[in-house]
């Protein structure tokens, strides 16, 4: 269960080569390395589900949902050397990134 005051960091990636499964797998592998960070409370990596409704945007290639206990942990994550290495190693794989950050109410 996600705690009420959790900080949710949801990142959507559009791949440069969306039909290339190797690129998608390389991005997923890179995202999996981030799970070693102690500031991340829980995480989920996914690809678009087979849901087809007008309100569903499935144009992205991979998503990463990270749950932090608080904003301070998320702020620390942003400058963590492992996160910066992930960006440096994998940024060539995506053409667009959108982030949705939320805090519990």
Long-range contacts (C-beta under 8 A, 24 or more apart in sequence): 2-42, 2-67, 2-104, 3-41, 3-69, 3-104, 4-104, 4-105, 5-69, 5-70, 5-103, 5-104, 6-41, 6-67, 6-68, 6-69, 6-70, 6-103, 6-104, 7-67, 7-68, 7-69, 7-70, 7-71, 7-73, 7-74, 7-101, 7-102, 7-103, 8-65, 8-66, 8-67, 8-68, 8-100, 8-101, 8-102, 8-103, 8-104, 9-65, 9-66, 9-67, 9-68, 9-74, 9-77, 9-99, 9-101, 10-63, 10-64, 10-65, 10-66, 10-99, 10-100, 10-101, 10-102, 11-63, 11-64, 11-65, 11-66, 11-97, 11-98, 11-99, 12-60, 12-62, 12-63, 12-97, 12-98, 12-99, 12-100, 13-60, 13-61, 13-62, 13-63, 13-64, 13-93, 13-94, 13-96, 13-97, 14-59, 14-60, 14-61, 14-94, 14-95, 14-96, 14-97, 15-61, 15-62, 15-93, 15-94, 15-95, 16-92, 16-93, 16-94, 16-95, 18-61, 23-93, 24-61, 24-62, 26-90, 26-93, 27-61, 27-62, 27-90, 27-93, 27-94, 28-62, 30-86, 30-89, 30-90, 30-93, 31-62, 31-64, 31-86, 31-90, 33-82, 33-86, 34-64, 34-66, 34-82, 34-83, 34-86, 36-82, 37-77, 37-80, 37-82, 37-83, 39-68, 39-73, 39-74, 39-76, 39-77, 39-80, 40-66, 40-67, 40-68, 40-73, 40-77, 41-67, 41-68, 41-69, 41-73, 42-66, 42-67, 43-67, 60-98, 61-94, 71-103, 74-101
